[in-house]
Amino acid sequence: MSQPPRIPRHVLPVIVVSQFMCTSIWFAGNGIMGDLVAHFDLPEGSLGHITSAIQLGFIVGTLVFALLNLADRFVPTRLFALSAVLGAALNLGISLDGLNLGWVLSFRFLTGFFLAGIYPVGMKIAADHYARGLGRSLGFLVGALVLGTAFPHFINGLSLDLEWRTVLYLTSGLALLGGLLMVGLVGNGPYRKPSPKIDLSAMLKVFRVPPFRAAALGYFGHMWELYTFWAFVPVMLTAYTGAHTETELNVPLLSFAVIAIGGPACVAGGFLAEKWGTQRTAALALTLSGLCCLLSPLVLLYAPGAVFIGFLLIWGTAVIADSPLFSTLVATNAAAETKGTALTVVNGVGFSITIVSIQTLTGLQGSIPPYLSYTVLAVGPILGLIALQRNQT
């Protein structure tokens, strides 16, 4: 029996740190949304549009990357670094003066496009290095994504009187450094099998495997809830303070806390999966987050401040803990030579679903009481659990 290859100890920490640095540009626009609206005199409803723009860019990017099999045909660390450099530059685009909503949306779209060369490619790099303990490794990796996503809220909530452009400078600088670290310190993994040519059908072939299909459907249900919840955390906190005038909340810092708590949740989920099984642990997290969706009206209306914040922290834990587990199921049920394409296409479809979800919730804000609208997010976990259950029968 052959021994597994020895991976240098620095590889996983570098991948994780690079992922954190590079994904900090993802929600940079959301972290300074109030400043963007005021500075560029943007119309009402810009939150949903700007969030959807970067998601749409990511979706188009994943489609292009998957169709051309870029993550499987080229050295993934170089692809990651190039995407980080271009994403950092485009993130700075919204710091320019004289922009209208169209320009802001365009820069966010293009930033999202190159994030397709960061997030799924980072998972591909991890999968190339770690066959055993992949769930744990991806737990660290997705945890880094979560912290990167929350980071702009943290900067904005420190009350340092920073000019809003500083958030963009910091996140772009981190992304540039993260790309350089990846290409400079991480080589090809021992489990990498490059694909020698473009296979336009590869992104469809992967869905023919039933366990892969079940994992993908579970992930899609999870994605219906995840990014919409993250995008509306500041909205929920602001709405709560409006309805409970006796409660004062630091909305940016609490938004950071609710999103960032998902980082250690991803790591814990990876460890729990080694004891309980990957699919079982993912189903447990999906069930808990679905229950949070259904209970949200009662908590928003009647819970005291401490209970409300505790509830959001529990929701923030459950809503992301299953993400690396679904990615593990996807990666382990895909052929080695199409693993990068499989991860990329599943991410692309998943993020397409987030646009529908975000726009649905944005539209519901004016037609039904806001505290009821978050129950719609439960649709995703319910359908995801059905897909996982069918895979067991």
C-alpha positions as CSV (number, residue, x, y, z in Angstrom):
1,M,0.0,0.0,0.0
2,S,1.6,3.3,-1.2
3,Q,2.0,6.1,1.3
4,P,0.2,9.4,0.5
5,P,2.4,12.2,-0.8
6,R,3.8,14.5,1.8
7,I,2.5,18.1,1.4
8,P,4.7,20.9,2.8
9,R,3.1,22.3,6.0
10,H,2.9,25.9,4.6
11,V,0.7,25.0,1.6
12,L,-2.7,24.9,3.3
13,P,-2.1,28.1,5.4
14,V,-1.0,29.9,2.3
15,I,-4.0,28.8,0.3
16,V,-6.3,29.9,3.2
17,V,-4.6,33.3,3.7
18,S,-4.6,34.0,-0.1
19,Q,-8.3,33.1,-0.3
20,F,-9.1,35.4,2.5
21,M,-7.1,38.3,1.0
22,C,-8.5,37.9,-2.5
23,T,-12.2,37.4,-1.6
24,S,-12.2,40.6,0.5
25,I,-13.0,42.4,-2.8
26,W,-16.3,40.4,-3.1
27,F,-18.5,42.5,-0.7
28,A,-16.4,45.6,-0.7
29,G,-19.2,47.5,-2.4
30,N,-21.7,46.3,0.2
31,G,-19.5,47.3,3.1
32,I,-19.6,51.0,1.9
33,M,-23.0,50.9,0.4
34,G,-24.3,54.0,2.2
35,D,-21.3,56.0,1.1
36,L,-21.7,54.9,-2.5
37,V,-25.4,55.8,-2.6
38,A,-24.6,59.3,-1.1
39,H,-21.5,60.0,-3.2
40,F,-22.9,59.0,-6.5
41,D,-26.5,59.8,-5.8
42,L,-27.6,56.3,-6.6
43,P,-31.3,55.4,-6.7
44,E,-33.2,53.4,-4.0
45,G,-32.8,49.7,-4.4
46,S,-29.1,49.9,-5.4
47,L,-28.2,47.4,-2.7
48,G,-29.8,44.5,-4.5
49,H,-28.6,45.7,-8.0
50,I,-25.0,46.1,-6.9
51,T,-24.9,42.8,-5.1
52,S,-26.5,41.1,-8.1
53,A,-24.0,42.7,-10.5
54,I,-21.0,41.1,-8.8
55,Q,-22.9,37.8,-8.6
56,L,-23.7,38.0,-12.3
57,G,-20.1,38.7,-13.2
58,F,-19.1,35.7,-11.2
59,I,-21.6,33.5,-13.0
60,V,-20.5,34.7,-16.4
61,G,-16.9,34.2,-15.3
62,T,-17.5,30.6,-14.1
63,L,-19.3,29.8,-17.4
64,V,-16.3,31.0,-19.4
65,F,-13.8,29.3,-17.2
66,A,-15.9,26.0,-17.2
67,L,-16.5,26.0,-21.0
68,L,-12.8,26.6,-21.7
69,N,-11.7,24.2,-18.9
70,L,-9.2,26.8,-17.8
71,A,-8.7,25.5,-14.2
72,D,-7.9,22.0,-15.6
73,R,-5.8,23.1,-18.6
74,F,-3.6,25.7,-17.1
75,V,-1.5,25.9,-13.9
76,P,-4.2,26.9,-11.4
77,T,-1.9,29.0,-9.1
78,R,-1.0,31.2,-12.1
79,L,-4.7,31.5,-13.1
80,F,-5.5,32.4,-9.5
81,A,-2.8,35.1,-9.3
82,L,-3.8,36.7,-12.7
83,S,-7.4,36.8,-11.6
84,A,-6.5,38.4,-8.3
85,V,-4.5,41.1,-10.0
86,L,-7.3,42.0,-12.4
87,G,-10.0,41.7,-9.8
88,A,-8.0,44.1,-7.5
89,A,-7.7,46.6,-10.3
90,L,-11.4,46.5,-11.2
91,N,-12.4,46.7,-7.5
92,L,-10.6,50.1,-7.4
93,G,-12.8,51.2,-10.4
94,I,-15.6,52.4,-8.2
95,S,-13.3,54.8,-6.4
96,L,-13.2,57.0,-9.5
97,D,-15.2,60.3,-9.4
98,G,-18.2,61.0,-11.6
99,L,-19.6,57.5,-11.9
100,N,-23.3,56.8,-12.4
101,L,-25.1,53.5,-11.4
102,G,-24.2,52.0,-14.8
103,W,-20.5,52.4,-14.2
104,V,-20.7,51.1,-10.6
105,L,-22.6,48.1,-11.8
106,S,-20.0,47.5,-14.6
107,F,-17.0,47.6,-12.3
108,R,-18.7,45.3,-9.9
109,F,-19.7,42.9,-12.7
110,L,-16.1,42.7,-13.9
111,T,-14.8,42.2,-10.4
112,G,-17.1,39.3,-10.1
113,F,-16.0,37.9,-13.4
114,F,-12.4,37.5,-12.1
115,L,-13.5,36.2,-8.8
116,A,-14.4,33.1,-10.8
117,G,-10.7,32.6,-11.1
118,I,-10.2,32.9,-7.3
119,Y,-12.9,31.1,-5.3
120,P,-13.4,27.8,-7.3
121,V,-9.8,27.8,-8.5
122,G,-8.7,28.0,-4.9
123,M,-10.8,25.0,-4.1
124,K,-9.3,23.2,-7.1
125,I,-5.8,24.0,-5.8
126,A,-6.7,22.5,-2.4
127,A,-8.3,19.4,-4.0
128,D,-5.1,18.9,-6.0
129,H,-3.1,18.8,-2.8
130,Y,-5.4,17.0,-0.4
131,A,-7.3,13.8,-1.2
132,R,-7.6,12.7,2.4
133,G,-9.1,15.2,4.8
134,L,-10.4,17.3,1.9
135,G,-13.5,18.3,3.9
136,R,-11.4,19.7,6.6
137,S,-9.1,21.5,4.1
138,L,-12.1,23.0,2.3
139,G,-13.6,24.0,5.7
140,F,-10.5,26.2,6.3
141,L,-10.7,27.5,2.7
142,V,-14.4,28.5,2.7
143,G,-13.9,29.9,6.2
144,A,-11.3,32.2,4.7
145,L,-13.9,33.2,2.0
146,V,-16.4,34.0,4.8
147,L,-13.9,36.2,6.6
148,G,-12.9,37.9,3.4
149,T,-16.6,38.6,2.6
150,A,-17.2,40.1,6.1
151,F,-13.9,42.1,6.2
152,P,-15.3,45.3,4.5
153,H,-18.1,45.5,7.1
154,F,-15.4,45.2,9.8
155,I,-13.3,48.1,8.4
156,N,-16.4,50.2,8.0
157,G,-17.6,49.5,11.5
158,L,-14.4,50.5,13.4
159,S,-15.4,54.2,13.5
160,L,-11.9,55.2,12.5
161,D,-13.3,58.0,10.3
162,L,-11.7,56.4,7.3
163,E,-12.7,57.8,3.9
164,W,-14.9,55.2,2.1
165,R,-12.3,54.8,-0.7
166,T,-9.9,53.5,1.9
167,V,-11.9,50.3,2.2
168,L,-11.4,49.8,-1.6
169,Y,-7.7,50.5,-1.3
170,L,-7.2,48.0,1.5
171,T,-9.2,45.2,-0.1
172,S,-7.6,45.6,-3.5
173,G,-4.1,45.7,-1.8
174,L,-5.0,42.5,0.1
175,A,-6.2,40.8,-3.2
176,L,-3.0,41.7,-5.0
177,L,-0.8,40.4,-2.1
178,G,-2.9,37.2,-1.9
179,G,-2.4,36.4,-5.6
180,L,1.3,36.9,-5.3
181,L,1.5,34.6,-2.2
182,M,-0.4,31.9,-4.1
183,V,1.8,31.9,-7.2
184,G,5.0,32.3,-5.2
185,L,4.6,29.7,-2.5
186,V,2.1,27.1,-3.7
187,G,3.0,24.7,-6.5
188,N,1.1,22.0,-8.4
189,G,-0.6,19.4,-6.2
190,P,0.3,15.7,-6.5
191,Y,-3.3,14.9,-7.4
192,R,-3.5,17.3,-10.3
193,K,-4.3,15.8,-13.7
194,P,-4.3,18.5,-16.3
195,S,-6.7,18.3,-19.2
196,P,-4.8,18.6,-22.5
197,K,-7.7,20.1,-24.6
198,I,-10.9,22.0,-24.5
199,D,-13.9,19.8,-23.9
200,L,-17.1,21.8,-24.3
201,S,-19.2,18.9,-23.0
202,A,-17.3,18.5,-19.7
203,M,-19.5,20.8,-17.8
204,L,-22.5,18.7,-18.6
205,K,-21.0,15.3,-18.3
206,V,-20.3,15.7,-14.6
207,F,-24.0,15.8,-13.9
208,R,-24.5,12.2,-15.2
209,V,-23.1,10.8,-11.9
210,P,-26.0,10.5,-9.4
211,P,-24.0,11.2,-6.2
212,F,-22.5,14.3,-7.9
213,R,-25.9,15.4,-9.0
214,A,-27.3,15.1,-5.5
215,A,-24.4,17.0,-4.0
216,A,-24.9,19.8,-6.6
217,L,-28.6,20.0,-6.0
218,G,-28.0,20.2,-2.2
219,Y,-25.5,23.0,-2.9
220,F,-28.0,24.9,-5.0
221,G,-30.6,24.8,-2.2
222,H,-27.9,26.1,0.2
223,M,-27.0,28.9,-2.2
224,W,-30.6,30.1,-2.5
225,E,-30.3,31.2,1.1
226,L,-26.7,32.0,1.7
227,Y,-25.8,35.2,-0.2
228,T,-29.3,36.7,0.2
229,F,-29.0,36.3,4.0
230,W,-25.5,37.9,3.9
231,A,-26.7,40.8,1.7
232,F,-29.7,41.5,4.0
233,V,-28.0,41.2,7.4
234,P,-27.4,45.0,7.6
235,V,-31.0,45.5,6.4
236,M,-32.4,43.2,9.2
237,L,-30.3,44.9,11.8
238,T,-31.4,48.4,10.6
239,A,-35.0,47.3,10.5
240,Y,-34.8,45.9,14.0
241,T,-33.4,49.2,15.4
242,G,-36.2,51.0,13.6
243,A,-38.9,48.8,15.2
244,H,-37.2,48.7,18.6
245,T,-36.1,52.3,19.2
246,E,-34.8,51.5,22.7
247,T,-32.1,49.3,21.2
248,E,-28.9,50.8,19.7
249,L,-26.8,48.5,17.5
250,N,-23.5,49.0,15.6
251,V,-24.8,47.7,12.3
252,P,-21.5,47.4,10.4
253,L,-19.7,45.6,13.3
254,L,-22.6,43.3,14.0
255,S,-22.9,42.6,10.2
256,F,-19.3,41.6,10.3
257,A,-19.8,39.4,13.3
258,V,-22.9,37.6,11.9
259,I,-21.1,36.9,8.6
260,A,-17.6,36.2,10.0
261,I,-18.8,33.6,12.6
262,G,-19.4,31.4,9.6
263,G,-15.6,31.1,9.2
264,P,-15.0,29.0,12.3
265,A,-18.3,27.3,11.6
266,C,-16.9,26.0,8.3
267,V,-13.8,24.7,10.0
268,A,-15.8,23.0,12.7
269,G,-18.1,21.5,10.0
270,G,-15.0,20.0,8.4
271,F,-13.9,18.3,11.6
272,L,-17.4,17.1,12.4
273,A,-17.8,15.6,9.0
274,E,-14.9,13.3,9.7
275,K,-16.8,11.8,12.6
276,W,-20.4,12.0,11.4
277,G,-20.0,11.8,7.6
278,T,-19.9,14.6,5.1
279,Q,-23.5,14.3,3.8
280,R,-25.0,13.9,7.2
281,T,-23.2,17.0,8.6
282,A,-24.2,19.0,5.6
283,A,-27.9,18.0,6.0
284,L,-27.8,19.0,9.7
285,A,-26.5,22.5,8.9
286,L,-29.0,22.9,6.1
287,T,-31.9,21.8,8.5
288,L,-30.8,24.3,11.1
289,S,-30.5,27.2,8.7
290,G,-33.9,26.4,7.2
291,L,-35.5,26.5,10.6
292,C,-33.9,29.9,11.2
293,C,-35.6,31.2,8.0
294,L,-39.0,30.0,9.2
295,L,-38.5,31.4,12.7
296,S,-37.2,34.8,11.5
297,P,-40.6,36.7,11.7
298,L,-41.1,35.9,15.4
299,V,-37.6,36.9,16.3
300,L,-37.6,40.1,14.3
301,L,-40.9,41.2,15.8
302,Y,-40.8,40.1,19.4
303,A,-37.2,39.1,20.5
304,P,-35.3,41.4,22.8
305,G,-32.0,42.7,21.5
306,A,-29.7,40.1,23.0
307,V,-31.9,37.2,21.7
308,F,-32.1,38.8,18.3
309,I,-28.3,39.1,18.0
310,G,-27.9,35.6,19.3
311,F,-30.4,34.3,16.7
312,L,-28.5,36.0,13.9
313,L,-25.2,34.5,15.1
314,I,-26.8,31.0,15.1
315,W,-28.2,31.7,11.6
316,G,-24.8,33.0,10.4
317,T,-23.2,29.8,11.7
318,A,-25.6,27.4,10.1
319,V,-26.1,29.1,6.8
320,I,-22.4,28.5,5.7
321,A,-21.2,25.5,7.6
322,D,-22.4,23.1,4.9
323,S,-20.8,25.0,2.0
324,P,-17.3,23.3,2.2
325,L,-19.1,20.0,2.7
326,F,-21.1,20.3,-0.5
327,S,-17.9,21.3,-2.3
328,T,-16.2,18.2,-0.8
329,L,-19.0,16.0,-2.1
330,V,-18.8,17.6,-5.5
331,A,-15.0,17.3,-5.7
332,T,-14.9,13.6,-4.6
333,N,-17.6,12.6,-7.1
334,A,-15.9,14.2,-10.1
335,A,-13.1,12.7,-12.2
336,A,-9.6,14.1,-11.4
337,E,-9.2,15.6,-14.9
338,T,-12.5,17.5,-14.7
339,K,-12.5,18.4,-11.0
340,G,-11.7,22.1,-11.7
341,T,-14.5,22.3,-14.3
342,A,-16.9,20.5,-12.0
343,L,-16.3,22.9,-9.1
344,T,-16.5,25.9,-11.3
345,V,-19.7,25.0,-13.0
346,V,-21.5,24.1,-9.8
347,N,-20.3,27.4,-8.3
348,G,-21.6,29.2,-11.4
349,V,-25.1,27.6,-11.2
350,G,-25.2,28.2,-7.5
351,F,-24.4,31.9,-7.8
352,S,-27.0,32.2,-10.6
353,I,-29.5,31.1,-8.1
354,T,-28.3,33.8,-5.7
355,I,-29.3,36.5,-8.2
356,V,-32.9,35.2,-8.4
357,S,-33.0,34.9,-4.6
358,I,-31.6,38.4,-4.0
359,Q,-33.9,40.0,-6.6
360,T,-36.9,38.1,-5.2
361,L,-36.3,39.3,-1.7
362,T,-35.7,42.8,-3.0
363,G,-39.0,42.8,-4.8
364,L,-40.9,41.4,-1.8
365,Q,-39.6,44.2,0.5
366,G,-42.3,46.6,-0.9
367,S,-45.2,44.1,-1.3
368,I,-45.3,42.2,2.0
369,P,-44.1,43.1,5.6
370,P,-40.3,42.8,5.5
371,Y,-40.2,40.5,8.5
372,L,-42.2,37.9,6.6
373,S,-40.0,38.0,3.5
374,Y,-37.1,36.0,4.9
375,T,-39.3,32.9,5.2
376,V,-38.9,32.6,1.4
377,L,-35.3,31.7,2.0
378,A,-36.5,28.4,3.5
379,V,-37.3,27.1,0.0
380,G,-33.7,26.4,-0.7
381,P,-32.8,24.3,2.4
382,I,-36.0,22.3,1.9
383,L,-35.3,21.4,-1.7
384,G,-31.6,20.7,-0.8
385,L,-32.6,18.3,1.9
386,I,-35.0,16.5,-0.5
387,A,-32.1,16.0,-3.0
388,L,-29.8,14.7,-0.2
389,Q,-32.5,12.3,1.1
390,R,-33.1,10.9,-2.4
391,N,-29.4,10.1,-2.7
392,Q,-29.6,7.9,0.4
393,T,-32.5,5.8,-0.9
